[in-house]
């Protein structure tokens, strides 16, 4: 090898060159598999993201995310899995709408990131108004593969159940002419309370219509069951069930029964009915937060018609006069007894006419006056 000194353009004497060889081996791990949770392959019963409460009045919550691992890539050795690097919890608010609700991912209410050794986090979700939050867990491995799952949590420490007096809460089986108080048949007792009970906040904020799907979250990691699923929660202005009970006369109330198909806001019950009986039905709604309210309605049973007896004409002190020769009816008086053993007499409608020609001469309605503090001497 001849070297040249470029400073002086001088060729230096030739020297022997001995060739040397150096080698180095570098291994790369190829991992494109995202982290997985043991519940997906049915090796555990835990949830990918567990909340101590999904519906709560308490703003402090502990979320747990155990059971995650980084699976071995197909065809690779066990050491080729890159392992879990970190967990990140992001909390975003769900915005209510008339249709499908959307998660506001543009603003994080909270964002906490921890390394792989930590598997639970305590969150403070304090709010002065009810809010529905979306909690997204992002699990990341060393190779930057990620897996997301989410759960929804409702925070509500302020709302309660109210009633609307302009809506019906009455016995549909009872007679409308009696103000839905008297039932004049012995069939089912039926009660309706459509739009009567409501939670005002959820009346105007429809948080439970269902949430828009997130394409980054597969079905195994979506909240598809339990409280507040992504598909929505059936409710009536925040109310999720009604309990009903009843009692006969002065007896005790029956055991409460959950109303089936509660969205109809009606209930019918077949009971042994006897004239003169009184039934009191109590309806107790529960809203999604667990608030409750009690109200009762009373129905009276009376299938028998009023009785009319002792009908006669009275003249000059003589009664039971059905045949006479007098044409001056102003000096005669018609008397009768009318009674109803259960509901009483409300009014009397009488007509007077000529039977042979079916001619009505006069008719009137008489109101019934109740007597009070009556004393009878014999």
Buried (B, 14 or more C-beta within 10 A) or exposed (E): EEEEEEEEEEEEEEEEEEEEEEEEEEEEEEBEBBBBBBBBEEEEEBBBBBBBBBBBBEEEBEBBBEBBBBBBBEEBEEEBBBEBBBBBBBBBBBEBEEEEBBBEEEEBBBEBEBEBEEBEBEBEBEBEEBBBBBBBBBBBBBBEBBBBBBBBBBBBBEBBBBBBEEBBBBBBBBBEEBEBBBBBEBEBBBBBBEBBBBBBBBBEBBBBBBBEEBEEBEEBBBBEEEBBBBBBBEBBBBBBBBBBBBBBEEEEEBEBEEBEEBEEBBBEBEBEBEBBBEBBBBBBBBBBBEBBBEBBBEBBBBBEEBEEEEEEBBBEEEEEBEEEEEEEEEEEEEEEEBEBEBBEBEEBEEEEEEEEEEEEEEEEEEEEEEEEEEEEEE
